[in-house]
Structures are given as C-alpha cells and as structure tokens.
C-alpha cells in the first residue's frame, strides 16, 4: 500500500517502502490492524503529514478518521483476523507471500499440460465450473454450489459461516445490523442466491465448515432444507444423514 502511494505521487528516496512490510498480517501476522490500513495511514502521512512539530496535524487526523470510516463501511472491520478469518499466529493459517513475476512464470511453466488445457477450457467458457459472476443469467438442469470461506476471494465481504450462524458478526458489523444497515450476512445471502437460482431441476449445496452440526440446524430450522436433504461428510469419507 505504501509503495503504491509513493508510485502514485512520484515520491522517491523520501522513504523506503520496506519499512512497512512487517505490518502485513495485522502487524507481524498477529491479526491486529490490517496491513493495508496501516500502509494507507502511512501514505496519508507521507503525502499530507506535517514537516515540523510547529504545524497543526489535526486536519490530517480528520483525513485518517474519514479513511477509516469509509474502509469500515465497505469491509466492516480493520482487524486482519476478522477480515481473513484466519489465526495468523499459526504457520498453517499464514497465507503465502505473493510470488514475483519470475516465480509466477516458473510455476506456470512447471504446470502439467493437463492443467493448462483445463484453464483454457475455463477461460473459453467450456468448463463445467464457474464463478458466481460468470453464471449470472444462466440456467442449468443440475447445479452444485461450493461454499468455502477459507478459499474465497471475498474475505471480509462475504462469509458463509457467518450467514449460517457458525461465526458471530464483529462489533462494527453488529452495530450496523442493529441500525438496519447491510452486513456480511446480506452480501453473502445475495451471492448464495445468484448461484443457487441457476438450478432448474436439481441443486446440491456443498459447505465446508468446522461446525457442520450448526449449519445443519440452521438449514433445517429456517426451512431452507428438509432433514433428509442434509448429509454431513467427514474428511475420511464417512458421512451421516441428518
């Protein structure tokens, strides 16, 4: 974020953007304030900050407060842990760093041709798989919707586990809900509606969760599904009916 600000405003040699890299993951992967937020605040200070102790900094405090308000309006929280849904203090939950261009090309060239062929089929709309954006307006006899918070691109904007009652709303989001404003729940429900209504005859909804019993109770109690339509499958391949 700080590097992007420097590039946008043509700032060179004034600051080394590497100073911001340990803010990633919510300050050193502790899940605290989102690194993008911290970088943006540093960027505001870099562009608008005072150059001496005699200058009034309060107008710039107002800029930061407005930035935070807009960010929370869009993302509901500035907490990295809440945005990602991960415990970033554990190695298995720490997301990998973005590859460089060279690393990305190396990975692409190392990929088996079968993956390249499948990717071509996907971009040419010949794949049986699709995203919720790609299937808008289309209909199919049979549809399987896969909902997985861990691998979603909408972290902080959508959460199926929040929609189905596994995870509570964060404090900021709960305040919005109390005021009748939109939260993660409404946005996730819209995403689910778009994908599920593509089915003409048969729909299978696959949900990944550490609390499947909670999701099952939600689906049945809200009459989204009948008891005999819910099956819980374990990682070892075993399953149980509702």
C-alpha positions as CSV (number, residue, x, y, z in Angstrom):
1,X,0.0,0.0,0.0
2,X,2.8,2.5,0.9
3,X,4.7,1.6,-2.2
4,X,1.5,2.3,-4.3
5,X,1.2,5.7,-2.7
6,X,4.8,6.5,-3.4
7,X,4.4,5.5,-7.1
8,X,1.1,7.4,-7.4
9,X,2.6,10.6,-6.1
10,X,6.0,10.2,-7.6
11,X,7.7,10.1,-4.2
12,X,11.3,8.8,-4.5
13,X,14.1,8.4,-1.9
14,X,12.0,10.0,0.8
15,X,11.1,6.8,2.4
16,X,11.9,3.1,1.9
17,X,8.6,1.2,1.5
18,X,10.3,-1.8,3.1
19,X,9.7,-0.1,6.4
20,X,6.0,-1.1,6.0
21,X,6.5,-4.8,5.2
22,X,6.2,-6.0,8.8
23,X,2.7,-4.5,9.1
24,X,1.4,-7.4,6.9
25,X,-0.9,-9.9,8.5
26,X,-2.1,-7.4,11.0
27,X,1.3,-6.2,12.3
28,X,3.7,-9.1,12.0
29,X,1.0,-11.7,11.4
30,X,-0.7,-11.1,14.8
31,X,-4.1,-10.4,13.3
32,X,-4.3,-6.9,14.5
33,X,-4.9,-3.8,12.3
34,X,-4.9,-4.8,8.6
35,X,-1.5,-4.1,7.0
36,X,-3.3,-2.3,4.1
37,X,-4.9,0.1,6.6
38,X,-1.6,0.7,8.3
39,X,0.0,1.3,4.9
40,X,-2.7,3.7,3.8
41,X,-2.3,5.7,7.1
42,X,1.4,5.9,6.5
43,X,0.7,7.0,2.9
44,X,-1.6,9.8,4.1
45,X,1.1,10.9,6.5
46,X,3.7,10.8,3.7
47,X,1.6,13.0,1.4
48,X,-0.2,15.2,3.8
49,X,1.7,15.0,7.0
50,X,3.4,17.9,8.8
51,X,7.0,18.6,8.2
52,X,7.7,20.1,11.6
53,X,6.3,20.0,15.1
54,X,5.0,23.5,14.8
55,X,2.4,22.5,12.2
56,X,-1.1,21.6,13.1
57,X,-1.7,17.8,12.4
58,X,-5.4,17.7,13.3
59,X,-6.7,18.2,9.7
60,X,-4.7,15.1,8.8
61,X,-6.2,13.2,11.8
62,X,-9.5,14.0,10.2
63,X,-8.4,12.5,6.9
64,X,-7.4,9.3,8.7
65,X,-10.7,9.2,10.5
66,X,-12.6,9.6,7.3
67,X,-10.5,6.9,5.6
68,X,-11.2,4.5,8.5
69,X,-14.9,5.3,8.3
70,X,-15.0,4.5,4.6
71,X,-13.0,1.4,5.0
72,X,-15.2,0.0,7.7
73,X,-18.3,0.9,5.7
74,X,-17.0,-1.3,3.0
75,X,-15.2,-4.0,4.9
76,X,-16.9,-3.8,8.3
77,X,-13.6,-4.1,10.3
78,X,-10.0,-3.1,10.2
79,X,-8.9,-6.3,12.0
80,X,-6.8,-8.6,9.8
81,X,-8.0,-11.6,11.8
82,X,-11.7,-10.8,11.2
83,X,-11.1,-9.9,7.5
84,X,-9.3,-13.1,6.7
85,X,-11.0,-15.4,9.2
86,X,-7.6,-16.9,10.0
87,X,-5.4,-17.2,13.1
88,X,-2.3,-15.7,11.5
89,X,-0.1,-16.6,14.5
90,X,-0.1,-20.2,13.4
91,X,2.1,-21.2,10.4
92,X,-0.7,-23.3,8.8
93,X,-3.0,-20.3,8.6
94,X,-0.4,-17.8,7.5
95,X,-1.1,-17.0,3.8
96,X,1.8,-17.5,1.4
97,X,3.5,-14.4,0.2
98,X,2.7,-13.2,-3.3
99,X,5.1,-14.7,-5.9
100,X,7.3,-12.4,-8.0
101,X,6.8,-12.3,-11.8
102,X,9.7,-14.7,-12.3
103,X,8.3,-17.1,-9.7
104,X,4.8,-16.9,-11.3
105,X,6.2,-17.7,-14.7
106,X,8.2,-20.6,-13.2
107,X,5.1,-22.0,-11.6
108,X,3.2,-21.6,-14.9
109,X,5.9,-23.3,-17.0
110,X,6.2,-26.2,-14.4
111,X,2.4,-26.9,-14.5
112,X,1.4,-30.1,-16.3
113,X,-0.3,-29.5,-19.7
114,X,-3.5,-31.1,-18.4
115,X,-3.9,-28.0,-16.1
116,X,-3.2,-25.6,-18.9
117,X,-5.8,-27.4,-21.0
118,X,-8.3,-27.1,-18.2
119,X,-7.5,-23.4,-17.7
120,X,-8.1,-22.8,-21.4
121,X,-11.4,-24.6,-21.2
122,X,-12.3,-22.4,-18.2
123,X,-11.5,-19.0,-19.8
124,X,-13.2,-20.1,-23.0
125,X,-16.4,-20.9,-21.0
126,X,-16.2,-24.7,-21.9
127,X,-15.6,-25.8,-18.3
128,X,-18.2,-27.4,-16.0
129,X,-17.0,-25.0,-13.3
130,X,-17.8,-21.3,-13.0
131,X,-17.8,-18.4,-10.6
132,X,-20.9,-16.6,-9.3
133,X,-20.1,-13.7,-11.6
134,X,-19.7,-15.9,-14.6
135,X,-23.1,-17.7,-14.2
136,X,-25.3,-14.7,-13.7
137,X,-28.4,-15.0,-16.0
138,X,-27.6,-18.6,-17.0
139,X,-29.6,-21.8,-16.1
140,X,-28.6,-25.4,-15.9
141,X,-30.6,-28.6,-15.2
142,X,-28.2,-29.6,-12.3
143,X,-26.0,-27.3,-10.2
144,X,-23.5,-27.9,-7.4
145,X,-22.6,-24.8,-5.4
146,X,-19.4,-25.0,-3.4
147,X,-19.1,-22.6,-0.4
148,X,-15.8,-22.4,1.3
149,X,-14.7,-19.4,3.4
150,X,-11.1,-20.5,3.5
151,X,-10.5,-20.2,-0.2
152,X,-13.0,-17.4,-1.0
153,X,-11.8,-14.2,-2.8
154,X,-14.4,-12.2,-0.8
155,X,-12.7,-12.3,2.7
156,X,-14.2,-9.6,4.8
157,X,-17.0,-9.0,2.3
158,X,-18.8,-12.4,2.5
159,X,-18.8,-15.3,4.9
160,X,-20.9,-18.4,4.7
161,X,-20.1,-19.4,8.2
162,X,-21.4,-16.0,9.4
163,X,-24.6,-16.4,7.3
164,X,-25.2,-19.9,8.7
165,X,-24.6,-18.9,12.3
166,X,-21.2,-20.5,12.9
167,X,-19.4,-17.2,13.4
168,X,-20.9,-14.1,15.0
169,X,-20.8,-10.7,13.4
170,X,-17.9,-8.5,14.6
171,X,-18.6,-5.5,16.8
172,X,-18.7,-3.0,13.9
173,X,-20.9,-5.2,11.8
174,X,-23.3,-5.9,14.7
175,X,-23.7,-2.2,15.2
176,X,-24.6,-1.9,11.6
177,X,-27.1,-4.7,11.9
178,X,-28.7,-3.1,14.9
179,X,-29.1,0.1,12.8
180,X,-30.7,-1.8,10.0
181,X,-27.7,-1.4,7.7
182,X,-26.2,-4.1,5.4
183,X,-23.7,-6.5,6.8
184,X,-21.7,-9.6,5.7
185,X,-24.9,-11.6,6.1
186,X,-26.8,-9.8,3.4
187,X,-23.9,-9.8,1.0
188,X,-23.3,-13.5,1.4
189,X,-27.0,-14.2,1.0
190,X,-27.0,-12.4,-2.3
191,X,-24.0,-14.4,-3.5
192,X,-25.7,-17.6,-2.5
193,X,-28.9,-16.6,-4.2
194,X,-27.2,-15.9,-7.5
195,X,-25.6,-19.3,-7.6
196,X,-28.4,-21.4,-6.2
197,X,-31.0,-20.0,-8.5
198,X,-29.1,-21.2,-11.6
199,X,-30.5,-24.7,-11.0
200,X,-33.6,-25.7,-13.0
201,X,-34.2,-29.2,-11.6
202,X,-31.6,-30.3,-9.0
203,X,-29.3,-28.3,-6.6
204,X,-26.5,-29.6,-4.3
205,X,-25.0,-27.2,-1.8
206,X,-21.6,-28.2,-0.5
207,X,-20.5,-26.3,2.6
208,X,-17.1,-26.6,4.2
209,X,-17.1,-25.9,7.9
210,X,-15.6,-26.9,11.3
211,X,-19.1,-26.8,12.7
212,X,-21.3,-28.8,10.4
213,X,-23.9,-29.5,13.0
214,X,-24.5,-25.8,13.5
215,X,-25.0,-25.4,9.8
216,X,-27.4,-28.4,9.6
217,X,-29.5,-26.9,12.4
218,X,-29.7,-23.6,10.6
219,X,-30.7,-25.1,7.3
220,X,-33.4,-27.2,8.9
221,X,-34.8,-24.7,11.4
222,X,-35.0,-22.0,8.7
223,X,-36.7,-24.5,6.4
224,X,-34.1,-24.0,3.7
225,X,-33.8,-27.8,3.5
226,X,-35.6,-30.8,4.8
227,X,-33.9,-33.1,7.3
228,X,-33.4,-35.9,4.8
229,X,-31.7,-33.5,2.4
230,X,-28.8,-32.8,4.7
231,X,-25.8,-35.1,4.8
232,X,-22.6,-34.5,6.9
233,X,-19.4,-35.9,5.4
234,X,-16.1,-36.2,7.2
235,X,-12.6,-35.8,5.8
236,X,-12.2,-39.6,5.9
237,X,-15.1,-40.1,3.5
238,X,-17.6,-41.3,6.1
239,X,-20.9,-39.5,6.3
240,X,-24.1,-39.3,8.3
241,X,-27.6,-38.3,7.4
242,X,-29.5,-35.6,9.3
